[in-house]
């Protein structure tokens, strides 16, 4: 399951406050949202890179936004299950 892959990757890279929010029955356009905190912009970039690499190894196209500022980053993995 890719949700487990993402959360494990975040935890391996020492992300803080990792949580998965189930939105599939809430009428949202997404089924799940995974949120994590980091201690610095450098760690934010490292977390996004690690998730991107893990998802690319599974053959998933990803879209990453916010890397330039590194205040926040959104990694959109499209349809994951």
PDB file of N, CA, C and O in Angstrom, chain B, residues numbered from 101:
ATOM      1  N   UNK B 101       0.850  -1.185   0.000  1.00  0.00           N
ATOM      2  CA  UNK B 101       0.000   0.000   0.000  1.00  0.00           C
ATOM      3  C   UNK B 101       0.893   1.245   0.000  1.00  0.00           C
ATOM      4  O   UNK B 101       1.841   1.355   0.777  1.00  0.00           O
ATOM      5  N   UNK B 102       0.560   2.169  -0.890  1.00  0.00           N
ATOM      6  CA  UNK B 102       1.396   3.355  -1.052  1.00  0.00           C
ATOM      7  C   UNK B 102       1.286   4.338   0.109  1.00  0.00           C
ATOM      8  O   UNK B 102       2.219   5.092   0.383  1.00  0.00           O
ATOM      9  N   UNK B 103       0.164   4.325   0.775  1.00  0.00           N
ATOM     10  CA  UNK B 103       0.039   5.201   1.947  1.00  0.00           C
ATOM     11  C   UNK B 103       1.081   4.793   2.988  1.00  0.00           C
ATOM     12  O   UNK B 103       1.725   5.649   3.594  1.00  0.00           O
ATOM     13  N   UNK B 104       1.245   3.492   3.192  1.00  0.00           N
ATOM     14  CA  UNK B 104       2.243   2.987   4.136  1.00  0.00           C
ATOM     15  C   UNK B 104       3.650   3.351   3.655  1.00  0.00           C
ATOM     16  O   UNK B 104       4.496   3.726   4.468  1.00  0.00           O
ATOM     17  N   UNK B 105       3.912   3.249   2.365  1.00  0.00           N
ATOM     18  CA  UNK B 105       5.211   3.611   1.811  1.00  0.00           C
ATOM     19  C   UNK B 105       5.536   5.071   2.116  1.00  0.00           C
ATOM     20  O   UNK B 105       6.652   5.390   2.526  1.00  0.00           O
ATOM     21  N   UNK B 106       4.573   5.942   1.918  1.00  0.00           N
ATOM     22  CA  UNK B 106       4.786   7.370   2.155  1.00  0.00           C
ATOM     23  C   UNK B 106       5.013   7.650   3.637  1.00  0.00           C
ATOM     24  O   UNK B 106       5.953   8.359   3.995  1.00  0.00           O
ATOM     25  N   UNK B 107       4.166   7.103   4.496  1.00  0.00           N
ATOM     26  CA  UNK B 107       4.327   7.365   5.929  1.00  0.00           C
ATOM     27  C   UNK B 107       5.622   6.758   6.464  1.00  0.00           C
ATOM     28  O   UNK B 107       6.287   7.366   7.302  1.00  0.00           O
ATOM     29  N   UNK B 108       5.984   5.575   5.993  1.00  0.00           N
ATOM     30  CA  UNK B 108       7.251   4.971   6.416  1.00  0.00           C
ATOM     31  C   UNK B 108       8.442   5.813   5.964  1.00  0.00           C
ATOM     32  O   UNK B 108       9.401   5.994   6.714  1.00  0.00           O
ATOM     33  N   UNK B 109       8.375   6.327   4.737  1.00  0.00           N
ATOM     34  CA  UNK B 109       9.445   7.183   4.228  1.00  0.00           C
ATOM     35  C   UNK B 109       9.576   8.444   5.072  1.00  0.00           C
ATOM     36  O   UNK B 109      10.686   8.854   5.413  1.00  0.00           O
ATOM     37  N   UNK B 110       8.459   9.050   5.404  1.00  0.00           N
ATOM     38  CA  UNK B 110       8.491  10.250   6.247  1.00  0.00           C
ATOM     39  C   UNK B 110       9.087   9.947   7.617  1.00  0.00           C
ATOM     40  O   UNK B 110       9.920  10.700   8.121  1.00  0.00           O
ATOM     41  N   UNK B 111       8.662   8.854   8.205  1.00  0.00           N
ATOM     42  CA  UNK B 111       9.171   8.497   9.530  1.00  0.00           C
ATOM     43  C   UNK B 111      10.660   8.142   9.481  1.00  0.00           C
ATOM     44  O   UNK B 111      11.406   8.487  10.398  1.00  0.00           O
ATOM     45  N   UNK B 112      11.098   7.459   8.424  1.00  0.00           N
ATOM     46  CA  UNK B 112      12.516   7.123   8.274  1.00  0.00           C
ATOM     47  C   UNK B 112      13.386   8.368   8.174  1.00  0.00           C
ATOM     48  O   UNK B 112      14.531   8.376   8.626  1.00  0.00           O
ATOM     49  N   UNK B 113      12.834   9.412   7.581  1.00  0.00           N
ATOM     50  CA  UNK B 113      13.574  10.664   7.412  1.00  0.00           C
ATOM     51  C   UNK B 113      13.327  11.649   8.563  1.00  0.00           C
ATOM     52  O   UNK B 113      13.665  12.829   8.468  1.00  0.00           O
ATOM     53  N   UNK B 114      12.743  11.151   9.632  1.00  0.00           N
ATOM     54  CA  UNK B 114      12.549  11.920  10.869  1.00  0.00           C
ATOM     55  C   UNK B 114      11.568  13.084  10.744  1.00  0.00           C
ATOM     56  O   UNK B 114      11.743  14.123  11.381  1.00  0.00           O
ATOM     57  N   UNK B 115      10.538  12.905   9.921  1.00  0.00           N
ATOM     58  CA  UNK B 115       9.480  13.919   9.862  1.00  0.00           C
ATOM     59  C   UNK B 115       8.751  13.940  11.206  1.00  0.00           C
ATOM     60  O   UNK B 115       8.711  12.935  11.915  1.00  0.00           O
ATOM     61  N   UNK B 116       8.190  15.067  11.539  1.00  0.00           N
ATOM     62  CA  UNK B 116       7.460  15.228  12.791  1.00  0.00           C
ATOM     63  C   UNK B 116       5.959  15.202  12.540  1.00  0.00           C
ATOM     64  O   UNK B 116       5.493  15.608  11.475  1.00  0.00           O
ATOM     65  N   UNK B 117       5.213  14.728  13.517  1.00  0.00           N
ATOM     66  CA  UNK B 117       3.747  14.810  13.495  1.00  0.00           C
ATOM     67  C   UNK B 117       3.126  14.240  12.227  1.00  0.00           C
ATOM     68  O   UNK B 117       2.233  14.862  11.652  1.00  0.00           O
ATOM     69  N   UNK B 118       3.573  13.077  11.779  1.00  0.00           N
ATOM     70  CA  UNK B 118       3.037  12.463  10.570  1.00  0.00           C
ATOM     71  C   UNK B 118       1.618  11.988  10.847  1.00  0.00           C
ATOM     72  O   UNK B 118       1.374  11.240  11.794  1.00  0.00           O
ATOM     73  N   UNK B 119       0.697  12.425  10.019  1.00  0.00           N
ATOM     74  CA  UNK B 119      -0.695  11.977  10.172  1.00  0.00           C
ATOM     75  C   UNK B 119      -1.336  11.744   8.815  1.00  0.00           C
ATOM     76  O   UNK B 119      -1.043  12.436   7.840  1.00  0.00           O
ATOM     77  N   UNK B 120      -2.208  10.761   8.777  1.00  0.00           N
ATOM     78  CA  UNK B 120      -2.980  10.456   7.579  1.00  0.00           C
ATOM     79  C   UNK B 120      -4.429  10.798   7.864  1.00  0.00           C
ATOM     80  O   UNK B 120      -5.001  10.348   8.857  1.00  0.00           O
ATOM     81  N   UNK B 121      -5.015  11.588   6.996  1.00  0.00           N
ATOM     82  CA  UNK B 121      -6.407  11.996   7.152  1.00  0.00           C
ATOM     83  C   UNK B 121      -7.228  11.319   6.066  1.00  0.00           C
ATOM     84  O   UNK B 121      -6.951  11.480   4.877  1.00  0.00           O
ATOM     85  N   UNK B 122      -8.230  10.569   6.473  1.00  0.00           N
ATOM     86  CA  UNK B 122      -9.125   9.868   5.556  1.00  0.00           C
ATOM     87  C   UNK B 122     -10.255  10.816   5.166  1.00  0.00           C
ATOM     88  O   UNK B 122     -11.075  11.191   6.004  1.00  0.00           O
ATOM     89  N   UNK B 123     -10.294  11.200   3.903  1.00  0.00           N
ATOM     90  CA  UNK B 123     -11.287  12.156   3.408  1.00  0.00           C
ATOM     91  C   UNK B 123     -12.259  11.538   2.416  1.00  0.00           C
ATOM     92  O   UNK B 123     -13.106  12.241   1.864  1.00  0.00           O
ATOM     93  N   UNK B 124     -12.152  10.232   2.180  1.00  0.00           N
ATOM     94  CA  UNK B 124     -12.921   9.630   1.095  1.00  0.00           C
ATOM     95  C   UNK B 124     -14.432   9.710   1.278  1.00  0.00           C
ATOM     96  O   UNK B 124     -15.158   9.710   0.284  1.00  0.00           O
ATOM     97  N   UNK B 125     -14.928   9.776   2.500  1.00  0.00           N
ATOM     98  CA  UNK B 125     -16.370   9.879   2.728  1.00  0.00           C
ATOM     99  C   UNK B 125     -16.810  11.297   3.069  1.00  0.00           C
ATOM    100  O   UNK B 125     -17.931  11.510   3.531  1.00  0.00           O
ATOM    101  N   UNK B 126     -15.935  12.258   2.843  1.00  0.00           N
ATOM    102  CA  UNK B 126     -16.218  13.649   3.195  1.00  0.00           C
ATOM    103  C   UNK B 126     -16.603  14.496   1.990  1.00  0.00           C
ATOM    104  O   UNK B 126     -16.820  15.700   2.126  1.00  0.00           O
ATOM    105  N   UNK B 127     -16.692  13.885   0.818  1.00  0.00           N
ATOM    106  CA  UNK B 127     -17.051  14.633  -0.373  1.00  0.00           C
ATOM    107  C   UNK B 127     -15.903  15.446  -0.943  1.00  0.00           C
ATOM    108  O   UNK B 127     -16.109  16.295  -1.810  1.00  0.00           O
ATOM    109  N   UNK B 128     -14.706  15.192  -0.463  1.00  0.00           N
ATOM    110  CA  UNK B 128     -13.536  15.927  -0.949  1.00  0.00           C
ATOM    111  C   UNK B 128     -13.075  15.343  -2.283  1.00  0.00           C
ATOM    112  O   UNK B 128     -13.467  14.240  -2.663  1.00  0.00           O
ATOM    113  N   UNK B 129     -12.247  16.096  -2.976  1.00  0.00           N
ATOM    114  CA  UNK B 129     -11.713  15.612  -4.255  1.00  0.00           C
ATOM    115  C   UNK B 129     -10.547  14.654  -4.049  1.00  0.00           C
ATOM    116  O   UNK B 129     -10.026  14.085  -5.008  1.00  0.00           O
ATOM    117  N   UNK B 130     -10.141  14.479  -2.804  1.00  0.00           N
ATOM    118  CA  UNK B 130      -9.068  13.547  -2.473  1.00  0.00           C
ATOM    119  C   UNK B 130      -9.605  12.502  -1.513  1.00  0.00           C
ATOM    120  O   UNK B 130     -10.558  12.755  -0.776  1.00  0.00           O
ATOM    121  N   UNK B 131      -8.991  11.325  -1.523  1.00  0.00           N
ATOM    122  CA  UNK B 131      -9.379  10.283  -0.577  1.00  0.00           C
ATOM    123  C   UNK B 131      -8.560  10.359   0.705  1.00  0.00           C
ATOM    124  O   UNK B 131      -9.089  10.167   1.800  1.00  0.00           O
ATOM    125  N   UNK B 132      -7.266  10.642   0.566  1.00  0.00           N
ATOM    126  CA  UNK B 132      -6.382  10.710   1.720  1.00  0.00           C
ATOM    127  C   UNK B 132      -5.441  11.896   1.590  1.00  0.00           C
ATOM    128  O   UNK B 132      -5.041  12.283   0.491  1.00  0.00           O
ATOM    129  N   UNK B 133      -5.101  12.461   2.738  1.00  0.00           N
ATOM    130  CA  UNK B 133      -4.099  13.502   2.789  1.00  0.00           C
ATOM    131  C   UNK B 133      -3.117  13.101   3.884  1.00  0.00           C
ATOM    132  O   UNK B 133      -3.515  12.761   4.998  1.00  0.00           O
ATOM    133  N   UNK B 134      -1.845  13.143   3.557  1.00  0.00           N
ATOM    134  CA  UNK B 134      -0.813  12.830   4.532  1.00  0.00           C
ATOM    135  C   UNK B 134      -0.064  14.120   4.813  1.00  0.00           C
ATOM    136  O   UNK B 134       0.429  14.780   3.898  1.00  0.00           O
ATOM    137  N   UNK B 135       0.015  14.466   6.083  1.00  0.00           N
ATOM    138  CA  UNK B 135       0.626  15.726   6.494  1.00  0.00           C
ATOM    139  C   UNK B 135       1.768  15.420   7.462  1.00  0.00           C
ATOM    140  O   UNK B 135       1.669  14.519   8.295  1.00  0.00           O
ATOM    141  N   UNK B 136       2.842  16.179   7.338  1.00  0.00           N
ATOM    142  CA  UNK B 136       3.973  16.041   8.257  1.00  0.00           C
ATOM    143  C   UNK B 136       4.636  17.395   8.448  1.00  0.00           C
ATOM    144  O   UNK B 136       4.498  18.292   7.617  1.00  0.00           O
ATOM    145  N   UNK B 137       5.342  17.527   9.533  1.00  0.00           N
ATOM    146  CA  UNK B 137       6.109  18.737   9.824  1.00  0.00           C
ATOM    147  C   UNK B 137       7.592  18.422   9.747  1.00  0.00           C
ATOM    148  O   UNK B 137       8.007  17.263   9.788  1.00  0.00           O
ATOM    149  N   UNK B 138       8.382  19.486   9.633  1.00  0.00           N
ATOM    150  CA  UNK B 138       9.835  19.348   9.588  1.00  0.00           C
ATOM    151  C   UNK B 138      10.456  20.462  10.425  1.00  0.00           C
ATOM    152  O   UNK B 138       9.785  21.426  10.795  1.00  0.00           O
ATOM    153  N   UNK B 139      11.731  20.315  10.712  1.00  0.00           N
ATOM    154  CA  UNK B 139      12.404  21.298  11.563  1.00  0.00           C
ATOM    155  C   UNK B 139      13.048  22.435  10.786  1.00  0.00           C
ATOM    156  O   UNK B 139      13.425  23.451  11.370  1.00  0.00           O
ATOM    157  N   UNK B 140      13.177  22.271   9.462  1.00  0.00           N
ATOM    158  CA  UNK B 140      13.825  23.313   8.660  1.00  0.00           C
ATOM    159  C   UNK B 140      13.418  23.180   7.196  1.00  0.00           C
ATOM    160  O   UNK B 140      12.862  22.163   6.781  1.00  0.00           O
ATOM    161  N   UNK B 141      13.699  24.211   6.434  1.00  0.00           N
ATOM    162  CA  UNK B 141      13.445  24.154   5.001  1.00  0.00           C
ATOM    163  C   UNK B 141      14.266  23.066   4.333  1.00  0.00           C
ATOM    164  O   UNK B 141      13.808  22.417   3.393  1.00  0.00           O
ATOM    165  N   UNK B 142      15.459  22.877   4.817  1.00  0.00           N
ATOM    166  CA  UNK B 142      16.326  21.824   4.275  1.00  0.00           C
ATOM    167  C   UNK B 142      15.702  20.434   4.486  1.00  0.00           C
ATOM    168  O   UNK B 142      15.755  19.584   3.597  1.00  0.00           O
ATOM    169  N   UNK B 143      15.115  20.216   5.659  1.00  0.00           N
ATOM    170  CA  UNK B 143      14.468  18.930   5.920  1.00  0.00           C
ATOM    171  C   UNK B 143      13.203  18.782   5.069  1.00  0.00           C
ATOM    172  O   UNK B 143      12.891  17.680   4.619  1.00  0.00           O
ATOM    173  N   UNK B 144      12.486  19.861   4.847  1.00  0.00           N
ATOM    174  CA  UNK B 144      11.295  19.814   3.995  1.00  0.00           C
ATOM    175  C   UNK B 144      11.675  19.326   2.603  1.00  0.00           C
ATOM    176  O   UNK B 144      11.009  18.455   2.043  1.00  0.00           O
ATOM    177  N   UNK B 145      12.736  19.880   2.049  1.00  0.00           N
ATOM    178  CA  UNK B 145      13.201  19.480   0.724  1.00  0.00           C
ATOM    179  C   UNK B 145      13.629  18.010   0.732  1.00  0.00           C
ATOM    180  O   UNK B 145      13.314  17.267  -0.197  1.00  0.00           O
ATOM    181  N   UNK B 146      14.342  17.595   1.773  1.00  0.00           N
ATOM    182  CA  UNK B 146      14.796  16.200   1.867  1.00  0.00           C
ATOM    183  C   UNK B 146      13.618  15.237   1.961  1.00  0.00           C
ATOM    184  O   UNK B 146      13.646  14.167   1.353  1.00  0.00           O
ATOM    185  N   UNK B 147      12.588  15.603   2.712  1.00  0.00           N
ATOM    186  CA  UNK B 147      11.396  14.759   2.821  1.00  0.00           C
ATOM    187  C   UNK B 147      10.691  14.637   1.472  1.00  0.00           C
ATOM    188  O   UNK B 147      10.310  13.541   1.060  1.00  0.00           O
ATOM    189  N   UNK B 148      10.522  15.759   0.793  1.00  0.00           N
ATOM    190  CA  UNK B 148       9.859  15.741  -0.517  1.00  0.00           C
ATOM    191  C   UNK B 148      10.660  14.914  -1.517  1.00  0.00           C
ATOM    192  O   UNK B 148      10.087  14.155  -2.299  1.00  0.00           O
ATOM    193  N   UNK B 149      11.984  15.061  -1.494  1.00  0.00           N
ATOM    194  CA  UNK B 149      12.835  14.279  -2.396  1.00  0.00           C
ATOM    195  C   UNK B 149      12.712  12.782  -2.109  1.00  0.00           C
ATOM    196  O   UNK B 149      12.616  11.978  -3.036  1.00  0.00           O
ATOM    197  N   UNK B 150      12.715  12.412  -0.844  1.00  0.00           N
ATOM    198  CA  UNK B 150      12.621  10.996  -0.469  1.00  0.00           C
ATOM    199  C   UNK B 150      11.285  10.399  -0.898  1.00  0.00           C
ATOM    200  O   UNK B 150      11.240   9.279  -1.408  1.00  0.00           O
ATOM    201  N   UNK B 151      10.204  11.138  -0.693  1.00  0.00           N
ATOM    202  CA  UNK B 151       8.883  10.656  -1.115  1.00  0.00           C
ATOM    203  C   UNK B 151       8.841  10.556  -2.636  1.00  0.00           C
ATOM    204  O   UNK B 151       8.344   9.571  -3.182  1.00  0.00           O
ATOM    205  N   UNK B 152       9.356  11.561  -3.312  1.00  0.00           N
ATOM    206  CA  UNK B 152       9.381  11.546  -4.777  1.00  0.00           C
ATOM    207  C   UNK B 152      10.123  10.350  -5.319  1.00  0.00           C
ATOM    208  O   UNK B 152       9.651   9.693  -6.247  1.00  0.00           O
ATOM    209  N   UNK B 153      11.278  10.058  -4.753  1.00  0.00           N
ATOM    210  CA  UNK B 153      12.061   8.904  -5.208  1.00  0.00           C
ATOM    211  C   UNK B 153      11.321   7.593  -4.956  1.00  0.00           C
ATOM    212  O   UNK B 153      11.299   6.714  -5.818  1.00  0.00           O
ATOM    213  N   UNK B 154      10.719   7.464  -3.785  1.00  0.00           N
ATOM    214  CA  UNK B 154       9.994   6.232  -3.457  1.00  0.00           C
ATOM    215  C   UNK B 154       8.816   6.017  -4.410  1.00  0.00           C
ATOM    216  O   UNK B 154       8.559   4.893  -4.841  1.00  0.00           O
ATOM    217  N   UNK B 155       8.107   7.088  -4.734  1.00  0.00           N
ATOM    218  CA  UNK B 155       6.955   6.969  -5.631  1.00  0.00           C
ATOM    219  C   UNK B 155       7.392   6.729  -7.076  1.00  0.00           C
ATOM    220  O   UNK B 155       6.746   5.975  -7.805  1.00  0.00           O
ATOM    221  N   UNK B 156       8.474   7.362  -7.484  1.00  0.00           N
ATOM    222  CA  UNK B 156       8.982   7.141  -8.841  1.00  0.00           C
ATOM    223  C   UNK B 156       9.439   5.695  -9.029  1.00  0.00           C
ATOM    224  O   UNK B 156       9.283   5.131 -10.112  1.00  0.00           O
ATOM    225  N   UNK B 157      10.001   5.095  -7.983  1.00  0.00           N
ATOM    226  CA  UNK B 157      10.396   3.693  -8.060  1.00  0.00           C
ATOM    227  C   UNK B 157       9.193   2.780  -8.269  1.00  0.00           C
ATOM    228  O   UNK B 157       9.335   1.679  -8.800  1.00  0.00           O
ATOM    229  N   UNK B 158       8.020   3.229  -7.858  1.00  0.00           N
ATOM    230  CA  UNK B 158       6.783   2.480  -8.080  1.00  0.00           C
ATOM    231  C   UNK B 158       6.141   2.826  -9.425  1.00  0.00           C
ATOM    232  O   UNK B 158       5.080   2.306  -9.770  1.00  0.00           O
ATOM    233  N   UNK B 159       6.798   3.710 -10.177  1.00  0.00           N
ATOM    234  CA  UNK B 159       6.303   4.072 -11.498  1.00  0.00           C
ATOM    235  C   UNK B 159       5.218   5.123 -11.502  1.00  0.00           C
ATOM    236  O   UNK B 159       4.521   5.288 -12.503  1.00  0.00           O
ATOM    237  N   UNK B 160       5.062   5.835 -10.403  1.00  0.00           N
ATOM    238  CA  UNK B 160       4.020   6.857 -10.326  1.00  0.00           C
ATOM    239  C   UNK B 160       4.550   8.227 -10.744  1.00  0.00           C
ATOM    240  O   UNK B 160       5.617   8.646 -10.296  1.00  0.00           O
ATOM    241  N   UNK B 161       3.818   8.911 -11.588  1.00  0.00           N
ATOM    242  CA  UNK B 161       4.195  10.293 -11.907  1.00  0.00           C
ATOM    243  C   UNK B 161       3.808  11.177 -10.728  1.00  0.00           C
ATOM    244  O   UNK B 161       2.743  10.993 -10.139  1.00  0.00           O
ATOM    245  N   UNK B 162       4.645  12.112 -10.387  1.00  0.00           N
ATOM    246  CA  UNK B 162       4.340  12.996  -9.268  1.00  0.00           C
ATOM    247  C   UNK B 162       4.460  14.441  -9.706  1.00  0.00           C
ATOM    248  O   UNK B 162       5.144  14.760 -10.678  1.00  0.00           O
ATOM    249  N   UNK B 163       3.788  15.302  -8.977  1.00  0.00           N
ATOM    250  CA  UNK B 163       3.901  16.746  -9.161  1.00  0.00           C
ATOM    251  C   UNK B 163       4.301  17.310  -7.805  1.00  0.00           C
ATOM    252  O   UNK B 163       3.672  17.013  -6.790  1.00  0.00           O
ATOM    253  N   UNK B 164       5.352  18.126  -7.797  1.00  0.00           N
ATOM    254  CA  UNK B 164       5.828  18.724  -6.551  1.00  0.00           C
ATOM    255  C   UNK B 164       5.707  20.234  -6.685  1.00  0.00           C
ATOM    256  O   UNK B 164       6.136  20.822  -7.678  1.00  0.00           O
ATOM    257  N   UNK B 165       5.117  20.850  -5.667  1.00  0.00           N
ATOM    258  CA  UNK B 165       4.979  22.306  -5.635  1.00  0.00           C
ATOM    259  C   UNK B 165       5.562  22.841  -4.342  1.00  0.00           C
ATOM    260  O   UNK B 165       5.493  22.181  -3.305  1.00  0.00           O
ATOM    261  N   UNK B 166       6.131  24.023  -4.396  1.00  0.00           N
ATOM    262  CA  UNK B 166       6.615  24.705  -3.209  1.00  0.00           C
ATOM    263  C   UNK B 166       8.067  24.457  -2.851  1.00  0.00           C
ATOM    264  O   UNK B 166       8.529  24.952  -1.823  1.00  0.00           O
ATOM    265  N   UNK B 167       8.810  23.703  -3.665  1.00  0.00           N
ATOM    266  CA  UNK B 167      10.208  23.411  -3.325  1.00  0.00           C
ATOM    267  C   UNK B 167      11.088  24.655  -3.322  1.00  0.00           C
ATOM    268  O   UNK B 167      12.029  24.745  -2.534  1.00  0.00           O
ATOM    269  N   UNK B 168      10.795  25.600  -4.183  1.00  0.00           N
ATOM    270  CA  UNK B 168      11.643  26.790  -4.294  1.00  0.00           C
ATOM    271  C   UNK B 168      11.693  27.583  -2.984  1.00  0.00           C
ATOM    272  O   UNK B 168      12.751  28.078  -2.594  1.00  0.00           O
ATOM    273  N   UNK B 169      10.557  27.699  -2.313  1.00  0.00           N
ATOM    274  CA  UNK B 169      10.511  28.443  -1.059  1.00  0.00           C
ATOM    275  C   UNK B 169      10.860  27.553   0.128  1.00  0.00           C
ATOM    276  O   UNK B 169      11.454  28.019   1.099  1.00  0.00           O
ATOM    277  N   UNK B 170      10.495  26.279   0.055  1.00  0.00           N
ATOM    278  CA  UNK B 170      10.726  25.286   1.111  1.00  0.00           C
ATOM    279  C   UNK B 170      10.064  25.661   2.439  1.00  0.00           C
ATOM    280  O   UNK B 170      10.463  25.162   3.492  1.00  0.00           O
ATOM    281  N   UNK B 171       9.056  26.537   2.395  1.00  0.00           N
ATOM    282  CA  UNK B 171       8.249  26.796   3.589  1.00  0.00           C
ATOM    283  C   UNK B 171       7.228  25.669   3.753  1.00  0.00           C
ATOM    284  O   UNK B 171       6.870  25.277   4.863  1.00  0.00           O
ATOM    285  N   UNK B 172       6.782  25.175   2.623  1.00  0.00           N
ATOM    286  CA  UNK B 172       5.844  24.058   2.549  1.00  0.00           C
ATOM    287  C   UNK B 172       6.076  23.375   1.215  1.00  0.00           C
ATOM    288  O   UNK B 172       6.593  23.983   0.278  1.00  0.00           O
ATOM    289  N   UNK B 173       5.703  22.142   1.134  1.00  0.00           N
ATOM    290  CA  UNK B 173       5.806  21.411  -0.125  1.00  0.00           C
ATOM    291  C   UNK B 173       4.588  20.521  -0.257  1.00  0.00           C
ATOM    292  O   UNK B 173       4.147  19.893   0.705  1.00  0.00           O
ATOM    293  N   UNK B 174       4.055  20.480  -1.460  1.00  0.00           N
ATOM    294  CA  UNK B 174       2.957  19.583  -1.789  1.00  0.00           C
ATOM    295  C   UNK B 174       3.487  18.557  -2.779  1.00  0.00           C
ATOM    296  O   UNK B 174       4.013  18.916  -3.832  1.00  0.00           O
ATOM    297  N   UNK B 175       3.350  17.286  -2.440  1.00  0.00           N
ATOM    298  CA  UNK B 175       3.702  16.213  -3.362  1.00  0.00           C
ATOM    299  C   UNK B 175       2.387  15.551  -3.751  1.00  0.00           C
ATOM    300  O   UNK B 175       1.744  14.889  -2.937  1.00  0.00           O
ATOM    301  N   UNK B 176       2.000  15.739  -5.000  1.00  0.00           N
ATOM    302  CA  UNK B 176       0.760  15.159  -5.507  1.00  0.00           C
ATOM    303  C   UNK B 176       1.117  13.893  -6.246  1.00  0.00           C
ATOM    304  O   UNK B 176       1.789  13.922  -7.277  1.00  0.00           O
ATOM    305  N   UNK B 177       0.655  12.777  -5.704  1.00  0.00           N
ATOM    306  CA  UNK B 177       0.957  11.468  -6.295  1.00  0.00           C
ATOM    307  C   UNK B 177      -0.195  10.968  -7.157  1.00  0.00           C
ATOM    308  O   UNK B 177      -0.216   9.802  -7.552  1.00  0.00           O
ATOM    309  N   UNK B 178      -1.148  11.839  -7.447  1.00  0.00           N
ATOM    310  CA  UNK B 178      -2.279  11.413  -8.252  1.00  0.00           C
ATOM    311  C   UNK B 178      -3.102  10.384  -7.509  1.00  0.00           C
ATOM    312  O   UNK B 178      -3.372  10.540  -6.318  1.00  0.00           O
ATOM    313  N   UNK B 179      -3.495   9.351  -8.191  1.00  0.00           N
ATOM    314  CA  UNK B 179      -4.301   8.290  -7.582  1.00  0.00           C
ATOM    315  C   UNK B 179      -3.400   7.259  -6.932  1.00  0.00           C
ATOM    316  O   UNK B 179      -2.727   6.488  -7.617  1.00  0.00           O
ATOM    317  N   UNK B 180      -3.389   7.247  -5.593  1.00  0.00           N
ATOM    318  CA  UNK B 180      -2.662   6.212  -4.875  1.00  0.00           C
ATOM    319  C   UNK B 180      -3.648   5.405  -4.063  1.00  0.00           C
ATOM    320  O   UNK B 180      -4.755   5.866  -3.785  1.00  0.00           O
ATOM    321  N   UNK B 181      -3.263   4.227  -3.688  1.00  0.00           N
ATOM    322  CA  UNK B 181      -4.169   3.359  -2.934  1.00  0.00           C
ATOM    323  C   UNK B 181      -3.428   2.708  -1.807  1.00  0.00           C
ATOM    324  O   UNK B 181      -4.014   1.935  -1.048  1.00  0.00           O
TER     325      UNK B 181
END
